[in-house]
Amino acid sequence: MTAVMVGTMIVLLLLGFPMMIPLIVAAFIGFYAMFGGIEQMDFMIQQFMAGIRPASLIAVPMFILAADIMTRGHSADRLIELVMKFIGHVRGGLAISTATACTLFGAVSGSTQATVVAVGSPLRPKMLKAGYKDSFVLALIINSSDIAFLIPPSIGMIIYGVVSNTSISELFIAGIGPGLLILGMFALYSYIYACIHKVPTEEKATWPERWQAVRKAIWPLGFPVIIVGGIYGGVFSPTEAAAVCVLYAVILEFIVFRALQPVELYTIAKSTGLITAVVFILVAAGAAFSWIISFAQIPQTILASLGLAEASPTGVLIAISVAFFIGCMFVDPIVVILVLVPIFAPVVDSAGLDPVLVGVLITLQVAIGSATPPFGCDIFTAIAIFRRPYIEVIRGTPPFVLMLVAAAALLIIFPQIALFLRDLAF
């Protein structure tokens, strides 16, 4: 049955079907093989509905809606201007500013695609004009945007928390350390790149200009304060923080900045609805698929064949890293989380690993795989937005992938990179 389910998924993917169809068909095959009749399909529907029933998932459309409002408004531009005024003049400052702006916007949107659009669209032309190669620029934007997977709010962490029954609040706080570590690596690489290629520096901003940028960015900087400060202070749950973020975004862009008109809210809500529908169909299909493989004890069979049942905690973390890294190179990150987390759950429990550490490591691997050839999803986002050929988009990715892999290795060796803030907060 396992071979038939996996084979069906591969064939349907190769035929060009969207990922939700192979998942649903594979789950249907599993249910039919186990229960032997169409009349039992009502149980399959129950598993679909169970997958999208957790209240924590309400945060997903909320954060998507808030990100969409901010992307169409002025928040992104003001955050970019703030970063540029303070570090744009140093060697490699424009590249460092781009990575920092991606991190900041990721901290207010939680969406890698929104970050690519909001930060990449205005800064890519500036970097090209300053003398950076387009392959470097594209790779920097794609990989820096993936820091949004780690910096709260992270949609990937919400999905992992629901699937593994792990505290989303703890996951959010634990993702900050690794996210800042990766930003530091990208900043150092950008500085070295600019020195080697003799990229000219930007004109240094005056302190009055910097103060003006700070004043303009104070309102958008309220988003991470709401999310991290509210959760850390026990004021909000992640779901409540998401709802407050939507209200804050509406007030900011429609009333304070007056960047958007009320009539545009329908278009924004429609866009959010379409994206949310796709995400929730994937979650529902993934839940049914996960129930099938768990009921059939497929995870135990796979783990026994790999010898992971007796592996050390470090060995388990390495195996998880490799599996998720490879999976996200080919398949949508949400699907990989939905399918692989239940498979590794037994060995994670038996090894006594902290589920928050595992969640941060998985989220990091999802970020790496999403920007890694051949089929990393953010690569195709960049192709669509910047209208550049596939080869040109992936040409500059190897150094960034190596840095991300190094960050994953450091996280395995020094887990306190993720757990220090979590332990401090909780």
N, C-alpha and C positions, 0 to 999 in steps of 0.2 A: 504493500500500500504506500509506503514512504516513497519508493522509487517512482510510482505512478504519479503521486502528488507533485513531487519535485520536477519530474519530467514534464508534466502538464504545464507547470508554471514557466519553465524554461521555453517550451515551445510557444506558448502564448506571448511571452515577452519578445521572442525573436520575430513573431508575426506582427509586432507593433501595437499590441493591446496595452492600454494604460494599466498601471500596476494593480489597481483595484480589481480588475477582471480576473487575472491569474490567481489572486488570493481567494476570491469568492469561489471560483471554479474548483480550486484545489480543496477548499474547505468542504464544498458540496460532495466531491469525490470521496473525501475521508468519511463524512457522515453516512453516505450511501454504503460504503464498504463495511462500516462498522454496524450499522443498524438495518441495512438491507431492505430499504423501502422508502418510497416517496412520502408515505404517510407519517414518517418520523421526522420530516423536515421542519415541523413546527418547533422541535427542540433546537434545530440549527438557528432558527430565527431568534429564539430566546437567548442563545449565546451571542448573536449579533447585538441584540439590545443590551445585554449585560456589559458588553464592551464599552458602550458609550453612556452607561448609566452613572458612573462616578461623578459626583458633584465637582471634583477638582477640574474636570475637563471644561467646565464653563469658562475657565481662565483663558483657554486657547482662543476662542473667537473674540474675547474681550481684548487681548493683547494684539491680535491681528487687526482689529478695528482701530485701536489706538495708534498702531504703527502706520496704518493707511492714512489716517487723518494727519499725522505729523509729516509723512512723506509729501503729501500734497500741500502742506502749509509752509510756515517759515521756521519751524523748530530746527530742522536739519541745517539750514543755511546759517542760523545763528550759532549753532554748536561748532560748525566748521570754521566760521569766522573767529570764534573764541580761541580755538586751537591754533589757527594760523597766526594770530597776533602775538602769541607767546613763544612759539617754537619754530615759526616759519623761517626765521633768519639764520638758524644754525645750519651747519653742513648737513645736507640731507633732510633739512627741516620740512620741506614740502612732503616728502615721503613719510617722515615720522608723523607729520600732521595728519596725513591721510589715514595711517594706521590708528592713530589716537582718535580721530573723528569716527572711524568705523567702530571702535570700541565704545565710545560715548553713545553713539546712536544705537548700537546694539543694546546698551544698558537702558535705553528708553523704548525700544521696540521689540526686542527678542526675536527678530526675524532677519535672517541672513539676506534674503532676497530684497527686503525693504532697505537694508543697509547698502547693498550693492547699488541700488537705484539712487538713494538719497545722497550718498557720499561719493560714489564713483562717477555719477553723471557730471557734477560740477568740477571735481578735482582732477579727473583724467585729462581734460584739455590743458589745464594749468601745468600738470606734470610733463606732458609732452612738449609744451612750449618751453619749459625750463631745461629740457635736454635729456629727460629720462627716456629710455627705450620703452616702446609700447608693451613688449613682452613682460618687462619688469613691472610696469604700471598695472597691467591686467592681473598678474599673479598677486601683487601686493593687495589690490582691492578685493579680490576673491577670498584670499586667505585671511586678511584682516577682518572681513565681514563675518567670517566663520567664528570669530571670537564671540559673536552674539550667541552662539550655542552655549557658551560657558558663563558669560556675564548675565546675571538675572535682569529681566525675566527671560528664561529659556524655554521655548516650546518643547524642545527635545527633553529637557529635564521634567517637564510636566508629564509628558507621555511615559517616561521611564518611571516616575513616581507612582503613576496610576497602575502601570503594569506590575511593578514589583512591590507595591504597597509600602513605599518609602516616603518619608516626610519631604514634601516639596519645599517647605521653608528651609530645611537643613540643606537640601541640594542647592538651592539658590545661593545661600551664604557660602557654601563650600566651593562654588564655581568661581568666586571672585579671585582667589589666589592664583590658580592656574591661568585664568584669563589675563591677569596683569603680568604674569611670568612670560606668556607668549607675546604680549605687547612689547615687553622689554627686549625680547629676542629680535622681533621684527624691527624695532627702533635701532638696535645695534647694527643689524644687517644693512638697514637703509643708510646709516651713517658711513659704513665701510664702502658700500656701493657708490655713494656720492663722492667719496674721497678717491676711489679708484678711477671713476669715470669723469672726475673733475667737473661735477655738476655745479653750476653757479648757485650762490645763495640768494635768498630773497632779501629785500630791503627790510631793515629792522624797524618794527613798529614803535611809535612813541608811547610813553606811559598814558597820556590822555586817550590815545587810540585803543590801548589795551583796556583801560577802564571803561570806555564806551562799549567795547565788545563784551566785557563782563556784565555790564548792566543789561545788555540786550539778551544775554544767554541765561540770566538768572531764572527766568520763567521755565525754559526747557530743562534746565538742570533740576527742576523740581521733580521730574519723573523718577530718577534713581533715588531721590530722597524719599518719595512716596513708597517705592517698591522695597528698597533695602531697609530704609529707616523704619517704615511702617511694620515690616515683617520682623526685623530685629527687635523693635521696641514692643512687640506683641500687640500692636494696634490693629493690624490687619492680618488676615490669612492671605495666602497667595491669590485666591479667587477674589476676595474682597479688594485686594490691591489692584487687580486687573480692572475691576469695575470702576474704582476711583480714578485709575489712569484714563479710562475712556472719558469720564466726566471732565477730568482735567484737560485732556486734549481738546474736547469740544469747546470748553470755556476759553482756552488759550487761542486756538486757531480761528474760532468764529466770532469771539467777543473782544478779546484783548488785542490780538494781532490784526483781526479782520482780514485774514488772508483768504478765507473761504466764505462762500455765500451759503445760506441755509438750503438752497435748492441742490447744492452739491452733495449734501449729506445722503440723499437717496442713492446717488451713484457710488459713493464710498461704501454705504451699507450693502449694496448689491454686490460689489467686488468682494467685500469681506464674507458675505454669504456664500459665494461661489467657492472661495478658497476653503472656508470652514466645512462646506459640504464634502469636498474632496478629502480633507483631513479626517473627518468623522467616518466616512465610508471606509477609509483605510483602517482606522482604529477598530471599527466594528468587524470588518473582515479579518483583521489580524487577531482579534480576540477569539473568533470562532476557530480560526486556523490553529491558534495556540492551544485552545481547549482540546482539539483533536489530537495534536501531537503529544500533549500531556497525558490524555486518557489512554492513548496507545503506548505510553511509556517509551516514546521515541527518544526523549532527552537522555534517559538512563542508558539506552542502548548506544547512543552516539558517544556519550561521555565514557562509558565502559570501554568502547573500542579505541578511544583516544588515550585511555589510561589516566584520565583526569581525576577519577574518583580518589586516587591515592596521591595526587600531586600536592606539592607544597602551596601555601597561599600565593607566593610569588609566581610559581608556575601557572597557577590558575589565572592570575591577573595578566600574565603574558599571553596565555591562550585566548582570553577574552579580548585583549587588545588586537591580536592578529585577526580573530574572527570578525570583529566589528569593522576593522580597517578594510579588510577585503570585501566584506558585504556591502559597505557604503560606496565602494568604488563602482558598484554595478547597479545597486537598487536604492530607492528612496530611503533616507535615514529613518523616517517614522516606521516604515515597514520592517527594516532591519531590527529596530528596537522591539517591535511587537513580536517578531518571530524568534529572535535569538535570546532575549532576556529569559523567557520561560525555559529554554533549553539549558541555560547555564545556572538557573536558580538553585537546583539541588546541590551542585558542587560548590556554589558560593556559600550556601548554608553550612555544608559539611566542613568547609575550610575555615569557617568562623570569620569571614571577611566582613568588614563594615559595609553595609549596603550603600551608604552615602559615598564612600570612597569608590566603590564599584560604579556607582551612577556617574560620578564625575569623570572617571576614566572612560566609561562608555561614551559619554557625551563628547569628550575630547576626540576619541576615535571616530565618532560620527562626523565631527568637524573636519578631521583630516580627510576622511574618505569622501566627503561632499565636495572637496576641492581637488581631488586626485583623479587623473585619467584612469580608465577610459571614459566612465560614465558618471563622474561626480556631478550631482545635480546643479551645483553653483557654477560649474563650467558652462553649462547650457544657458543658465540665466545670463551670464556675461555675454555669451554669443548673441543672445536675443537683444540685449540692451545696447551693447556697443557695436553690434553688426561687424564683428571681426571673425575671420575663419578659425576653425577649431584648433589647427596646429599653432597658430599665433597665440591663442589664448592659453594653451598649456605649456608653451615653450619655457616660460619663466618659473614654472611651479616647483621643479626639483629642490632648490634651496629651501623654499618655505616648507615643503613636505618634510625635509630632513630636520628642520628646526622643530616642527610639530611632533615628529617622532621622538626627538630628544626630550621635548617637554613631557611626553608620555612616559619615557623612561625615568625621568626625574621624579615624576609623580608616583611611580611604582617604588622607587628606591626611597624617596622621602615623602611619605603620604601626608605629613603634616602641612605640606604646601596647600593641600585642600582642607585638611581637618582642623587646622589651627583656628581659623575664624569660626568654623562651625562649633568647636568646643568652647570658644570664648563666648559665643552668642547663646548657646544652648546648654 
